[in-house]
Structures are given as structure tokens and as C-alpha cells.
Amino acid sequence: MIDTYFIDAQPAKVSDYKNPWVMIDANTGEIIDDGNGYGFKSKENAVKHYTYVTNE
């Protein structure tokens, strides 16, 4: 049996980065895309980048 795990990626605003937006796994709260440590300037940019990188 193959164990599959669906990542429910959502943008979230954080304060530990130069730019405030990152992508998180909504199931675990883990940051899954942080723009190479800088974050993203907008919610839309975070979603666009994650979609492009994962081909979803």
C-alpha cells in the first residue's frame, strides 16, 4: 500500500522574514516555501511562485 500525503499549501503572513508572506502546509503549519529565506512581498506572489515550482 502506498502512503500518500496531500499538502494543503496556503499563504501565511509571518514576521521573521524580510518580506512578510510564505507558503505553509495547512495540515502541519510547516513552512514549505519561503522564497530562499526572504519571503514574498505579496500573498499573490507567494501563490504564483509555489504553483510554478510545484507545477500544480
C-alpha positions, 0 to 999 in steps of 0.5 A: 500500500502506498502512503500518500500525503496531500499538502494543503499549501496556503499563504501565511503572513509571518514576521521573521522574514524580510518580506512578510508572506510564505507558503505553509502546509495547512495540515502541519503549519510547516513552512514549505516555501519561503522564497530562499529565506526572504519571503514574498512581498505579496500573498499573490506572489507567494501563490504564483511562485509555489504553483510554478515550482510545484507545477500544480 
